[in-house]
Amino acid sequence: MAGFNGVIYPLFYHNKKGQNDLKWIYERMAVIPKDKQQEVADQDEIIFLENKPNGRRPANEYLHKISSEYRDQRKNRIINRGRS
């Protein structure tokens, strides 16, 4: 699903009583390369739905792990570029 600024995010996420994870998800999806966002969103949805009614935590843990990996890769590229 296309979201804010063209960032793809999962269709299924916590949204209950006026509280949701959408901003949190967007912030993590935004660091994932565009060509990988659909794959990550699909896997996040699978994890969320397979673990119902408690799929929020494992899905968010997955997304956090993946986004951290891409954030670290980006940080390392910037550091290495500065050393050249």
Residue, then its C-alpha position, 0 to 999 in steps of 0.5 A: m500500500a502506498g502511504f505518505n510520500g510514496v512509502i509503502y507500508p503494511l495494510f495491517y497494523h495496530n489501530k484501536k481506540g484512537q491509537n495506532d502504529l502508523k507513524w512508528i511504521y512509517e518512520r521505519m519503512a522510510v529507511i528501507p529502500k523503495d525496491k525492498q519496501q513491498e517485500v518487507a511490508d508483505q512479510d510484516e503483514i504475514i507475521f501480524l496475521e499469523n500471530k493474531p490476536n497478538g501479532r503486533r509485537p512480533a510484526n513490530e519487532y521484525l520491522h524494527k530489526i529490518s529497518s535497523e539493518y538498513r539504517d546501519q548500512r546507510k550510516n556505514r556508507i556515509i562514514n566510509r564515504g567521508r573517509s575516502 
